[in-house]
Amino acid sequence: MQMVWLTALGVGGATVIGAVIGFFFRKMSHRHSDIILSFAAGVMLAAAVIGLILPSLEGGGDWAVVVTAAGILLGALCLNLLDRLVPHLHRLSGVDQEAHPDQAKSINKVLLFVTAIAIHNLPEGIAAGVGFGTGNTAEAITIAAGIALQNIPEGMVIIAPMLAAGISPRRTFIAAAMTGLVEVLGTLLGYLAVSISAAILPFALAFAGGTMLYVISDEMIPETHAHGSERGATWALLLGFILMLAMTHYLG
């Protein structure tokens, strides 16, 4: 159990580490910000496909394609509905809408991005916890290491957009830390409820993959191509994808 706690804290803490790094580089140029965000998009894309969607297919049984496809589409739909049905996410930011009406839309998009990260962190944590619950410690540590590496740039890219949208540093850091806490809870849940999580894991993994694919396509790639840095952003995405691919290959 001690190893489970250490792994859970390490996986969740990686997001916080990334957030702290993000504060040091929060005043970077659009070009550098786009490249870092695109690199994280590449990491997330590889994590979504290799770490979430393919394992969902492998564990889905006779209905693997149906379960995985449904999970992907429902994950994307969930993010789309959040964008449409929760128009007042800016209230969580502490910014006065009447004093800054032009910021509301921007803040909503930023917080939707943060919400997507938090949503996909839960089944990722469950995936790590299941390994410990079934006694497969080596596999659980490998999964956790890949997740932790991915979480560092995720934590970094949360910071600058929230600060730029007018959210206070304190609330920004709390939001970043909360996305890491979700992963800690997921790891513990996976360990304590292996039988339940094993049954829902294929769908949950695909659902998480769908949320990631949606936010990559709808928010991250358009943002990284909006300031004249398309070529650099494209190469950064490819390098991020390759890094996660290599980690999966050598650590798996």
Buried (B, 14 or more C-beta within 10 A) or exposed (E): EEEBEEBBBBBBBBBBBBBBBBBEEBEBEEBEBBBBBBBBBBBBBBBBBBBBBBBBBEBBEEEBEEBBBBBBBBBBBBBEEBBEEBEEBBBBBEBEBEEBEEBBEBBBBBBBBBBBBBBBBBBBBBBBBBBBBBEEEEBBBBBBBBBBBBBBBBBBBBBBBBBBBBBEEEBBBEBBBBBBBBBBBBBBBBBBBBEEBBEBBBBBBBBBBBBBBBBBEBBBBEBBBEEEBBEBBBBBBBBBBEBBBEBBEEEE
